[in-house]
Structure formats: structure tokens, C-alpha cells
Amino acid sequence: MSTVDVTTWYLEQTSPEDAGPLVPAPDGVRVVHAEIVSPELSRFLYTAVGQDVTWTDRLGWDHARWTKELAGTQTWVAYERGTPAGYAELAAREDGSVEIVHFGLLPAFRGRRIGAHLLSYATARAWDLAGPEGRVWLHTCSKDGRHARANYERRGFRLYRTEVEQEEAVPTPGPWPGA
């Protein structure tokens, strides 16, 4: 079994003002709240976004586990001309904070300012949940897209913790088994 060092960066905003102004949506892009918890939709988004950045921790979950984990979360989906482009999953935590649990774009939609808009939009929704005295946080790691951390920092997130752990080296999952 080979291992790889994985650096995880934890970033936060401690005031709604940290978020700055909403980044305008590129032409043809809109963000929609998926108001009905749907494990099928969330699994699709998770696998589509994570296919080339080694998102594997949820791949073994069954339908019941997806349903349980999604309870109390909000999923916001970015669409470009009707096609899903990416998503943000928000979860209110017991300490009053809101975590952006997952965030990302499908590979074909990266590099077109959709992520900047979606992140600023999702962060505003997270502050709606957290309230002015709350906190919004997330984490990213060295296995995520190469621009992920910089995008978070451009949107006002500040580093507050770094961890380095060894993990089993696994191949990127791809869009579906055998693809």
C-alpha cells in the first residue's frame, strides 16, 4: 500500500462583511436551491465534481446513509443554460457555525468564473443561516483542484488551521466505474 501526504487547509469567515460583494453571474448561469433532499442528485453532483480530484469518501455510502447525512443540509446548484455546472452543500453545525461541506464545479465548467459566482452566492446563503454573530467555514486539501484555495481566499476566507496526514494513495475515481 502506498501513501501520500495530504495537506488540509481550514478557512473561515467570522463576519458577513468578510464575504465582500456578490460576484456577478456569467451569462446564462443561475444558482438554484434544491429544496427537496435528494440523495440521487447529491450523489450525482458529488461524483461529477469529484471525479478528477479524488473525492472518494462518500462513494461507498448506500441510499440510507446519503439520506441521513443530507438531513439538515442545503444544496445549491449552479446551472449554465439548464445544465448542472456545480454545487455547494451547506450544513449548519451545533456550535452556530455553517460549514460549506462540499463545493465545486464539473470539469467542463471550470475556469469560466462560474465558481467565483457560485462561491460568493453560497457564502451569502451560509451567512443567512449563520446570522451576523456566526461563522462560515470550509476545508480544502492538496487533492482538490489547484485553484480551490486561492478562490476561497479571494472570496474573503482566511486560513485558521493546517493539517498534514498520510493517506492511502488511491486513483481518481473517474466519472463512473470503468470509464
C-alpha positions in Angstrom: 0.0 0.0 0.0 1.5 3.3 -1.0 0.7 6.5 0.9 0.7 10.2 0.0 0.9 13.3 2.2 -2.3 15.3 2.1 -2.4 18.8 3.4 -5.8 20.1 4.6 -6.4 23.8 5.0 -9.3 25.1 7.1 -10.6 28.5 6.2 -13.2 30.7 7.7 -15.1 34.0 7.7 -16.1 35.5 11.0 -18.2 38.3 9.8 -20.7 38.6 6.9 -18.6 41.6 5.7 -15.7 39.2 5.1 -17.6 37.8 2.1 -17.5 41.0 0.1 -19.8 41.8 -2.8 -21.6 39.1 -4.8 -19.6 38.2 -7.9 -21.9 38.7 -10.9 -23.2 35.5 -12.6 -21.7 34.9 -16.1 -24.3 35.0 -18.9 -26.6 32.0 -18.8 -25.7 31.0 -15.2 -28.1 30.8 -12.4 -28.0 29.2 -8.9 -31.0 27.2 -7.6 -31.7 25.8 -4.2 -32.5 22.1 -4.4 -35.2 22.4 -1.8 -36.0 18.6 -1.6 -33.3 16.5 -0.1 -32.3 14.1 -2.9 -29.6 11.5 -2.3 -29.6 10.7 -6.1 -29.0 14.4 -7.0 -26.3 14.8 -4.3 -24.5 11.6 -5.3 -24.6 12.7 -9.0 -23.1 16.1 -8.1 -20.5 14.6 -5.7 -19.3 12.1 -8.3 -19.4 14.5 -11.2 -17.5 17.2 -9.4 -15.1 14.9 -7.6 -14.3 12.6 -10.5 -10.8 14.1 -11.2 -9.9 15.3 -7.7 -10.1 12.1 -5.7 -13.4 12.7 -3.9 -13.9 9.1 -2.6 -15.1 9.3 1.0 -18.8 9.1 0.1 -18.6 6.6 -2.8 -19.4 3.6 -0.6 -22.4 5.2 1.0 -25.8 3.5 0.5 -29.0 5.4 0.0 -29.9 5.4 3.7 -26.5 6.9 4.6 -26.9 9.6 1.9 -30.3 10.4 3.3 -29.1 10.6 6.9 -26.0 12.8 6.0 -28.1 15.2 3.9 -30.7 15.8 6.6 -30.5 19.4 7.6 -28.2 20.5 4.7 -28.9 22.8 1.9 -27.7 22.1 -1.7 -27.3 25.0 -4.1 -26.8 24.0 -7.8 -25.3 26.2 -10.4 -26.7 25.7 -13.9 -25.4 27.1 -17.2 -28.2 27.2 -19.8 -30.1 24.4 -18.0 -27.1 22.1 -17.5 -25.7 21.4 -14.0 -22.3 23.1 -13.7 -21.5 22.7 -10.0 -22.8 22.8 -6.5 -22.4 23.9 -2.9 -23.6 21.9 0.1 -24.1 23.9 3.3 -24.6 22.4 6.8 -25.5 24.3 10.0 -23.4 23.0 12.9 -24.4 22.8 16.6 -21.8 25.5 17.5 -23.7 28.0 15.4 -21.3 27.9 12.5 -22.2 26.9 9.0 -19.9 24.6 7.0 -19.6 24.7 3.3 -19.2 20.9 3.2 -18.7 20.4 -0.5 -18.2 22.9 -3.2 -17.0 22.5 -6.8 -17.7 22.5 -10.5 -17.9 19.8 -13.1 -14.6 19.7 -15.0 -16.1 21.2 -18.2 -17.3 24.3 -16.3 -14.1 25.3 -14.6 -12.1 28.4 -15.4 -15.1 30.4 -16.6 -16.0 32.5 -13.4 -18.9 30.2 -12.6 -17.0 29.1 -9.4 -16.4 32.7 -8.3 -20.1 33.4 -8.6 -21.3 30.2 -7.1 -18.9 30.5 -4.1 -19.9 34.1 -3.4 -23.6 33.1 -3.7 -23.3 30.1 -1.5 -21.3 32.0 1.1 -24.1 34.6 1.2 -26.6 31.8 1.8 -24.3 30.3 4.5 -24.4 33.7 6.3 -28.2 33.8 6.0 -28.1 30.5 8.0 -25.3 31.6 10.4 -26.6 35.0 11.2 -24.3 38.0 11.9 -22.8 36.5 15.0 -22.0 33.2 13.4 -19.1 31.8 11.4 -18.8 30.3 8.0 -16.0 27.8 7.3 -14.8 25.1 4.9 -11.8 23.0 4.2 -9.9 22.2 1.1 -6.9 19.9 0.6 -4.0 19.3 -1.7 -6.0 16.7 -3.6 -8.6 19.3 -4.6 -8.4 21.5 -7.7 -5.2 23.6 -7.9 -7.2 26.9 -7.8 -9.6 25.9 -4.9 -7.7 27.5 -2.0 -7.0 30.7 -4.0 -10.7 31.0 -4.9 -11.7 30.7 -1.3 -9.2 33.3 -0.2 -10.3 35.7 -3.0 -13.8 35.4 -1.5 -12.7 36.5 1.9 -11.9 33.2 3.6 -8.8 33.2 5.9 -6.7 30.2 6.9 -7.0 29.2 10.5 -5.6 25.7 10.7 -3.4 23.4 8.6 -3.1 19.6 9.0 -0.8 17.2 7.1 -1.7 13.5 7.2 -0.6 10.4 5.3 -3.4 8.7 3.4 -3.6 5.7 1.2 -2.9 6.7 -2.4 -6.0 6.0 -4.4 -6.6 6.7 -8.1 -9.1 9.4 -9.0 -12.5 7.7 -9.3 -13.4 9.0 -12.8 -16.9 9.8 -13.8 -18.2 6.3 -13.2 -16.7 2.8 -12.6 -14.9 1.5 -15.7 -15.0 4.8 -17.6 
